[in-house]
């Protein structure tokens, strides 16, 4: 019977995926919902990378919950410019998002 990976293994895998995404994209934006948790994460991550405005980005890191991810995706559809989005869960459910671990680098 297969064993379920430890939560730390999942977090490490998620962070590795984010780093791989950063290596693939030269210009990455970061957006965050207005929730305190997402704003705290944004403040912690803003100095870690050279983020660009979403209008100039090749990809975007989305900090928040499923609703904010959907809002971000809909905004891209409305603007007619769709880029890859990597969601970090700072909401309640996080069904569409990846695990966020403030101890790990996003990129």
Secondary structure, DSSP 4 states (H G I P E B T S, - for coil): -PPPPPHHHHHHHHHHHHHHHHHH-SSEEEEE-SSHHHHHHHHHHTTTS----GGG-SEEEEEE-HHHHHHHHHHHHHHT---EEEEEE-SS--TTSEEP-TTS---
